[in-house]
Amino acid sequence: QSAQLVDQVGRSVRFEEFTRGRASLVAFFYSRCDNPRKCSALIARMAVLQARLLAEGRDVCIACITYDPAFDTPARLKAYGEARGFRFGDEHRFFSALDHQALRSAMKLRVGYAASVVSVHRTELFVLDASGAPVAQNARDGFTDDDVISTLAALAAAPALTRTGGASALCVASAA
């Protein structure tokens, strides 16, 4: 069963419903991460990617999902995204997951959850195909805009590739 999400204005949607039907970018972050080169930089980078995708006319959903649903209220998510240049819309949203453990398991996230602190974590970005299946993951902050755009272009050019097990050809390069 797909995780229930609540967005930056309080609207509810299932993860599967939001990501099905077109390629998606999904990033995970802590709004109170104290390392400026991690979560804050990832979200600022998502805003840059968003602008480029919109300028290129690419039909891509973008979901930025907090690792910290107890702390990140819809208002806090909205302020965090806006402060980093993210433009919200129906297909470009920030979320908290009502069942973050289910999402953690489904996406194989490498983060531990603690109720009151930011735990050790990595920045995680996924490219999902139109069926919602991950075809690329970069669990480091070393991805480039061109890596992500080329992965999305490959999905648009050969959507059957992801259904036949050829996803490894699309993997975004990850820093060690």
Secondary structure, DSSP 8 states (H G I E B T S, - for coil): ---EEEETTS-EEEHHHHHTTS-EEEEEE-TT-S-TTSHHHHHHHHHHHHHHHHHTT---EEEEEES-TTT--HHHHHHHHHHTT---BTTEEEEEETTHHHHHHHHT------SSS--S---EEEEE-TTS-EEEEE-SS---HHHHHHHHHHHHH-GGGGGGT-GGGG------
